[in-house]
Amino acid sequence: MGNAVNDKDSQLSYLKNRFNMFMEVIDAIDPESTDIEDIDRLISMLDDLELKYERFKKDWEEEDK
C-alpha cells in the first residue's frame, strides 16, 4: 500500500479496501479474549481511516472547484 493514490477512483478503492480489512479484523476478534490493547488497535485503525478520508475529501473538494 505504498503507492500514491491520486485519482478519486483509486482513493475510493483504497478506502473501501481499508474498511474491508478493518471489518475482517472485527470478525476475527474473540470477544472473550479481547483486551484493551486490541481495542486500542481497532481505534487506531479507525483513526487512520478517518484521516485518509479527510485528506481525500479535501482533494475532491479542490477538484470540484
Biopython code that builds the backbone (N, CA, C, O; Angstrom):
import numpy as np
from Bio.PDB.StructureBuilder import StructureBuilder

atoms = [
    (1, "MET", "N", (0.809, -1.181, 0.000)),
    (1, "MET", "CA", (0.000, 0.000, 0.000)),
    (1, "MET", "C", (0.858, 1.253, 0.000)),
    (1, "MET", "O", (0.421, 2.304, 0.468)),
    (2, "GLY", "N", (2.055, 1.153, -0.513)),
    (2, "GLY", "CA", (2.932, 2.288, -0.530)),
    (2, "GLY", "C", (2.787, 3.158, -1.767)),
    (2, "GLY", "O", (3.421, 4.209, -1.859)),
    (3, "ASN", "N", (1.955, 2.734, -2.728)),
    (3, "ASN", "CA", (1.785, 3.506, -3.947)),
    (3, "ASN", "C", (0.939, 4.742, -3.687)),
    (3, "ASN", "O", (0.039, 4.725, -2.848)),
    (4, "ALA", "N", (1.236, 5.816, -4.415)),
    (4, "ALA", "CA", (0.450, 7.038, -4.297)),
    (4, "ALA", "C", (-0.957, 6.786, -4.830)),
    (4, "ALA", "O", (-1.149, 6.099, -5.833)),
    (5, "VAL", "N", (-1.920, 7.352, -4.140)),
    (5, "VAL", "CA", (-3.320, 7.227, -4.532)),
    (5, "VAL", "C", (-3.797, 8.633, -4.842)),
    (5, "VAL", "O", (-4.081, 9.416, -3.935)),
    (6, "ASN", "N", (-3.884, 8.955, -6.147)),
    (6, "ASN", "CA", (-4.143, 10.334, -6.518)),
    (6, "ASN", "C", (-5.511, 10.589, -7.132)),
    (6, "ASN", "O", (-6.084, 11.656, -6.911)),
    (7, "ASP", "N", (-6.051, 9.649, -7.893)),
    (7, "ASP", "CA", (-7.339, 9.916, -8.520)),
    (7, "ASP", "C", (-8.478, 9.427, -7.629)),
    (7, "ASP", "O", (-8.293, 8.564, -6.771)),
    (8, "LYS", "N", (-9.651, 9.997, -7.854)),
    (8, "LYS", "CA", (-10.797, 9.736, -6.976)),
    (8, "LYS", "C", (-11.164, 8.253, -6.935)),
    (8, "LYS", "O", (-11.456, 7.724, -5.863)),
    (9, "ASP", "N", (-11.153, 7.580, -8.072)),
    (9, "ASP", "CA", (-11.499, 6.155, -8.097)),
    (9, "ASP", "C", (-10.516, 5.333, -7.271)),
    (9, "ASP", "O", (-10.918, 4.432, -6.534)),
    (10, "SER", "N", (-9.238, 5.641, -7.393)),
    (10, "SER", "CA", (-8.227, 4.927, -6.608)),
    (10, "SER", "C", (-8.376, 5.217, -5.116)),
    (10, "SER", "O", (-8.200, 4.335, -4.275)),
    (11, "GLN", "N", (-8.701, 6.462, -4.810)),
    (11, "GLN", "CA", (-8.885, 6.840, -3.410)),
    (11, "GLN", "C", (-10.085, 6.115, -2.803)),
    (11, "GLN", "O", (-10.011, 5.621, -1.678)),
    (12, "LEU", "N", (-11.186, 6.053, -3.547)),
    (12, "LEU", "CA", (-12.365, 5.331, -3.056)),
    (12, "LEU", "C", (-12.063, 3.848, -2.881)),
    (12, "LEU", "O", (-12.477, 3.235, -1.898)),
    (13, "SER", "N", (-11.349, 3.283, -3.830)),
    (13, "SER", "CA", (-10.962, 1.882, -3.744)),
    (13, "SER", "C", (-10.087, 1.636, -2.512)),
    (13, "SER", "O", (-10.263, 0.649, -1.799)),
    (14, "TYR", "N", (-9.143, 2.549, -2.276)),
    (14, "TYR", "CA", (-8.268, 2.451, -1.111)),
    (14, "TYR", "C", (-9.096, 2.448, 0.175)),
    (14, "TYR", "O", (-8.895, 1.601, 1.044)),
    (15, "LEU", "N", (-10.031, 3.401, 0.292)),
    (15, "LEU", "CA", (-10.859, 3.487, 1.497)),
    (15, "LEU", "C", (-11.706, 2.231, 1.688)),
    (15, "LEU", "O", (-11.834, 1.725, 2.803)),
    (16, "LYS", "N", (-12.273, 1.741, 0.614)),
    (16, "LYS", "CA", (-13.089, 0.520, 0.701)),
    (16, "LYS", "C", (-12.242, -0.670, 1.143)),
    (16, "LYS", "O", (-12.664, -1.459, 1.989)),
    (17, "ASN", "N", (-11.055, -0.795, 0.573)),
    (17, "ASN", "CA", (-10.170, -1.904, 0.943)),
    (17, "ASN", "C", (-9.762, -1.825, 2.404)),
    (17, "ASN", "O", (-9.765, -2.833, 3.111)),
    (18, "ARG", "N", (-9.412, -0.633, 2.854)),
    (18, "ARG", "CA", (-9.021, -0.465, 4.258)),
    (18, "ARG", "C", (-10.196, -0.763, 5.192)),
    (18, "ARG", "O", (-10.019, -1.378, 6.244)),
    (19, "PHE", "N", (-11.390, -0.325, 4.802)),
    (19, "PHE", "CA", (-12.566, -0.607, 5.624)),
    (19, "PHE", "C", (-12.851, -2.101, 5.661)),
    (19, "PHE", "O", (-13.196, -2.645, 6.710)),
    (20, "ASN", "N", (-12.709, -2.761, 4.523)),
    (20, "ASN", "CA", (-12.909, -4.218, 4.485)),
    (20, "ASN", "C", (-11.891, -4.931, 5.373)),
    (20, "ASN", "O", (-12.231, -5.898, 6.055)),
    (21, "MET", "N", (-10.645, -4.457, 5.364)),
    (21, "MET", "CA", (-9.625, -5.045, 6.241)),
    (21, "MET", "C", (-10.026, -4.865, 7.703)),
    (21, "MET", "O", (-9.889, -5.785, 8.509)),
    (22, "PHE", "N", (-10.517, -3.681, 8.036)),
    (22, "PHE", "CA", (-10.972, -3.405, 9.400)),
    (22, "PHE", "C", (-12.097, -4.370, 9.785)),
    (22, "PHE", "O", (-12.091, -4.934, 10.879)),
    (23, "MET", "N", (-13.049, -4.553, 8.889)),
    (23, "MET", "CA", (-14.176, -5.453, 9.175)),
    (23, "MET", "C", (-13.708, -6.897, 9.348)),
    (23, "MET", "O", (-14.261, -7.629, 10.168)),
    (24, "GLU", "N", (-12.707, -7.308, 8.593)),
    (24, "GLU", "CA", (-12.160, -8.654, 8.748)),
    (24, "GLU", "C", (-11.520, -8.827, 10.123)),
    (24, "GLU", "O", (-11.650, -9.877, 10.752)),
    (25, "VAL", "N", (-10.833, -7.791, 10.577)),
    (25, "VAL", "CA", (-10.229, -7.840, 11.913)),
    (25, "VAL", "C", (-11.323, -7.939, 12.971)),
    (25, "VAL", "O", (-11.211, -8.726, 13.911)),
    (26, "ILE", "N", (-12.378, -7.144, 12.821)),
    (26, "ILE", "CA", (-13.503, -7.187, 13.763)),
    (26, "ILE", "C", (-14.105, -8.592, 13.803)),
    (26, "ILE", "O", (-14.362, -9.137, 14.876)),
    (27, "ASP", "N", (-14.326, -9.167, 12.624)),
    (27, "ASP", "CA", (-14.920, -10.505, 12.550)),
    (27, "ASP", "C", (-14.038, -11.568, 13.204)),
    (27, "ASP", "O", (-14.538, -12.560, 13.733)),
    (28, "ALA", "N", (-12.724, -11.354, 13.163)),
    (28, "ALA", "CA", (-11.791, -12.359, 13.677)),
    (28, "ALA", "C", (-11.582, -12.261, 15.193)),
    (28, "ALA", "O", (-11.001, -13.162, 15.797)),
    (29, "ILE", "N", (-12.045, -11.191, 15.794)),
    (29, "ILE", "CA", (-11.806, -10.988, 17.222)),
    (29, "ILE", "C", (-12.700, -11.908, 18.054)),
    (29, "ILE", "O", (-13.895, -12.056, 17.800)),
    (30, "ASP", "N", (-12.082, -12.503, 19.036)),
    (30, "ASP", "CA", (-12.817, -13.315, 20.008)),
    (30, "ASP", "C", (-13.161, -12.417, 21.196)),
    (30, "ASP", "O", (-12.265, -11.988, 21.924)),
    (31, "PRO", "N", (-14.432, -12.132, 21.396)),
    (31, "PRO", "CA", (-14.816, -11.215, 22.478)),
    (31, "PRO", "C", (-14.361, -11.674, 23.861)),
    (31, "PRO", "O", (-14.143, -10.851, 24.750)),
    (32, "GLU", "N", (-14.220, -12.967, 24.040)),
    (32, "GLU", "CA", (-13.818, -13.494, 25.339)),
    (32, "GLU", "C", (-12.345, -13.237, 25.658)),
    (32, "GLU", "O", (-11.955, -13.189, 26.824)),
    (33, "SER", "N", (-11.534, -13.073, 24.615)),
    (33, "SER", "CA", (-10.101, -12.910, 24.863)),
    (33, "SER", "C", (-9.572, -11.533, 24.447)),
    (33, "SER", "O", (-8.365, -11.293, 24.494)),
    (34, "THR", "N", (-10.455, -10.642, 24.048)),
    (34, "THR", "CA", (-10.038, -9.300, 23.637)),
    (34, "THR", "C", (-9.636, -8.482, 24.850)),
    (34, "THR", "O", (-10.332, -8.463, 25.865)),
    (35, "ASP", "N", (-8.485, -7.798, 24.724)),
    (35, "ASP", "CA", (-8.050, -6.946, 25.823)),
    (35, "ASP", "C", (-7.989, -5.492, 25.366)),
    (35, "ASP", "O", (-8.297, -5.190, 24.213)),
    (36, "ILE", "N", (-7.602, -4.612, 26.247)),
    (36, "ILE", "CA", (-7.608, -3.180, 25.965)),
    (36, "ILE", "C", (-6.665, -2.816, 24.820)),
    (36, "ILE", "O", (-6.957, -1.889, 24.064)),
    (37, "GLU", "N", (-5.553, -3.514, 24.673)),
    (37, "GLU", "CA", (-4.629, -3.245, 23.579)),
    (37, "GLU", "C", (-5.281, -3.540, 22.226)),
    (37, "GLU", "O", (-5.061, -2.821, 21.252)),
    (38, "ASP", "N", (-6.085, -4.603, 22.178)),
    (38, "ASP", "CA", (-6.803, -4.927, 20.936)),
    (38, "ASP", "C", (-7.778, -3.813, 20.582)),
    (38, "ASP", "O", (-7.880, -3.414, 19.422)),
    (39, "ILE", "N", (-8.489, -3.319, 21.574)),
    (39, "ILE", "CA", (-9.439, -2.232, 21.352)),
    (39, "ILE", "C", (-8.696, -0.972, 20.907)),
    (39, "ILE", "O", (-9.162, -0.260, 20.018)),
    (40, "ASP", "N", (-7.559, -0.697, 21.513)),
    (40, "ASP", "CA", (-6.753, 0.460, 21.123)),
    (40, "ASP", "C", (-6.297, 0.355, 19.665)),
    (40, "ASP", "O", (-6.285, 1.353, 18.944)),
    (41, "ARG", "N", (-5.923, -0.849, 19.234)),
    (41, "ARG", "CA", (-5.510, -1.042, 17.836)),
    (41, "ARG", "C", (-6.687, -0.806, 16.890)),
    (41, "ARG", "O", (-6.518, -0.222, 15.819)),
    (42, "LEU", "N", (-7.862, -1.253, 17.280)),
    (42, "LEU", "CA", (-9.043, -1.019, 16.447)),
    (42, "LEU", "C", (-9.345, 0.477, 16.328)),
    (42, "LEU", "O", (-9.648, 0.974, 15.244)),
    (43, "ILE", "N", (-9.259, 1.173, 17.435)),
    (43, "ILE", "CA", (-9.487, 2.612, 17.422)),
    (43, "ILE", "C", (-8.446, 3.309, 16.556)),
    (43, "ILE", "O", (-8.768, 4.241, 15.819)),
    (44, "SER", "N", (-7.214, 2.863, 16.644)),
    (44, "SER", "CA", (-6.148, 3.426, 15.823)),
    (44, "SER", "C", (-6.413, 3.193, 14.342)),
    (44, "SER", "O", (-6.193, 4.084, 13.523)),
    (45, "MET", "N", (-6.881, 2.008, 13.998)),
    (45, "MET", "CA", (-7.224, 1.713, 12.610)),
    (45, "MET", "C", (-8.317, 2.663, 12.116)),
    (45, "MET", "O", (-8.233, 3.184, 11.003)),
    (46, "LEU", "N", (-9.330, 2.885, 12.936)),
    (46, "LEU", "CA", (-10.406, 3.800, 12.555)),
    (46, "LEU", "C", (-9.903, 5.231, 12.428)),
    (46, "LEU", "O", (-10.294, 5.954, 11.513)),
    (47, "ASP", "N", (-9.043, 5.632, 13.339)),
    (47, "ASP", "CA", (-8.468, 6.980, 13.271)),
    (47, "ASP", "C", (-7.684, 7.168, 11.973)),
    (47, "ASP", "O", (-7.804, 8.202, 11.316)),
    (48, "ASP", "N", (-6.880, 6.165, 11.604)),
    (48, "ASP", "CA", (-6.105, 6.238, 10.366)),
    (48, "ASP", "C", (-7.028, 6.323, 9.148)),
    (48, "ASP", "O", (-6.778, 7.083, 8.212)),
    (49, "LEU", "N", (-8.087, 5.536, 9.182)),
    (49, "LEU", "CA", (-9.044, 5.543, 8.085)),
    (49, "LEU", "C", (-9.743, 6.899, 7.984)),
    (49, "LEU", "O", (-9.962, 7.408, 6.885)),
    (50, "GLU", "N", (-10.083, 7.468, 9.107)),
    (50, "GLU", "CA", (-10.721, 8.779, 9.111)),
    (50, "GLU", "C", (-9.777, 9.859, 8.571)),
    (50, "GLU", "O", (-10.202, 10.737, 7.820)),
    (51, "LEU", "N", (-8.501, 9.794, 8.950)),
    (51, "LEU", "CA", (-7.524, 10.760, 8.447)),
    (51, "LEU", "C", (-7.389, 10.680, 6.925)),
    (51, "LEU", "O", (-7.330, 11.702, 6.242)),
    (52, "LYS", "N", (-7.341, 9.463, 6.411)),
    (52, "LYS", "CA", (-7.253, 9.287, 4.964)),
    (52, "LYS", "C", (-8.499, 9.835, 4.284)),
    (52, "LYS", "O", (-8.407, 10.522, 3.267)),
    (53, "TYR", "N", (-9.668, 9.528, 4.850)),
    (53, "TYR", "CA", (-10.914, 10.031, 4.280)),
    (53, "TYR", "C", (-10.906, 11.557, 4.238)),
    (53, "TYR", "O", (-11.264, 12.150, 3.220)),
    (54, "GLU", "N", (-10.506, 12.189, 5.321)),
    (54, "GLU", "CA", (-10.481, 13.650, 5.377)),
    (54, "GLU", "C", (-9.516, 14.215, 4.336)),
    (54, "GLU", "O", (-9.804, 15.229, 3.701)),
    (55, "ARG", "N", (-8.382, 13.562, 4.165)),
    (55, "ARG", "CA", (-7.407, 14.001, 3.152)),
    (55, "ARG", "C", (-7.995, 13.872, 1.754)),
    (55, "ARG", "O", (-7.900, 14.797, 0.947)),
    (56, "PHE", "N", (-8.599, 12.730, 1.473)),
    (56, "PHE", "CA", (-9.188, 12.514, 0.158)),
    (56, "PHE", "C", (-10.353, 13.474, -0.080)),
    (56, "PHE", "O", (-10.509, 14.007, -1.179)),
    (57, "LYS", "N", (-11.158, 13.687, 0.937)),
    (57, "LYS", "CA", (-12.295, 14.604, 0.822)),
    (57, "LYS", "C", (-11.811, 16.008, 0.448)),
    (57, "LYS", "O", (-12.422, 16.688, -0.376)),
    (58, "LYS", "N", (-10.728, 16.419, 1.053)),
    (58, "LYS", "CA", (-10.140, 17.722, 0.741)),
    (58, "LYS", "C", (-9.702, 17.757, -0.726)),
    (58, "LYS", "O", (-9.933, 18.743, -1.426)),
    (59, "ASP", "N", (-9.071, 16.676, -1.182)),
    (59, "ASP", "CA", (-8.668, 16.577, -2.599)),
    (59, "ASP", "C", (-9.878, 16.688, -3.525)),
    (59, "ASP", "O", (-9.829, 17.381, -4.541)),
    (60, "TRP", "N", (-10.968, 15.998, -3.165)),
    (60, "TRP", "CA", (-12.170, 16.000, -4.003)),
    (60, "TRP", "C", (-12.801, 17.392, -4.064)),
    (60, "TRP", "O", (-13.276, 17.825, -5.114)),
    (61, "GLU", "N", (-12.798, 18.080, -2.928)),
    (61, "GLU", "CA", (-13.355, 19.419, -2.894)),
    (61, "GLU", "C", (-12.537, 20.366, -3.768)),
    (61, "GLU", "O", (-13.096, 21.240, -4.431)),
    (62, "GLU", "N", (-11.219, 20.194, -3.771)),
    (62, "GLU", "CA", (-10.352, 21.017, -4.618)),
    (62, "GLU", "C", (-10.570, 20.713, -6.094)),
    (62, "GLU", "O", (-10.485, 21.610, -6.933)),
    (63, "GLU", "N", (-10.848, 19.460, -6.415)),
    (63, "GLU", "CA", (-11.126, 19.076, -7.805)),
    (63, "GLU", "C", (-12.409, 19.711, -8.302)),
    (63, "GLU", "O", (-12.511, 20.093, -9.467)),
    (64, "ASP", "N", (-13.391, 19.823, -7.414)),
    (64, "ASP", "CA", (-14.700, 20.340, -7.797)),
    (64, "ASP", "C", (-14.703, 21.867, -7.992)),
    (64, "ASP", "O", (-15.670, 22.420, -8.515)),
    (65, "LYS", "N", (-13.652, 22.529, -7.583)),
    (65, "LYS", "CA", (-13.602, 23.999, -7.722)),
    (65, "LYS", "C", (-13.354, 24.395, -9.145)),
    (65, "LYS", "O", (-13.281, 25.585, -9.451)),
]
sb = StructureBuilder()
sb.init_structure("model")
sb.init_model(0)
sb.init_chain("A")
sb.init_seg("    ")
for serial, (resi, resn, name, xyz) in enumerate(atoms, 1):
    if name == "N":
        sb.init_residue(resn, " ", resi, " ")
    sb.init_atom(name, np.array(xyz, "f"), 0.0, 1.0, " ", f" {name:<3s}", serial, name[0])
structure = sb.get_structure()
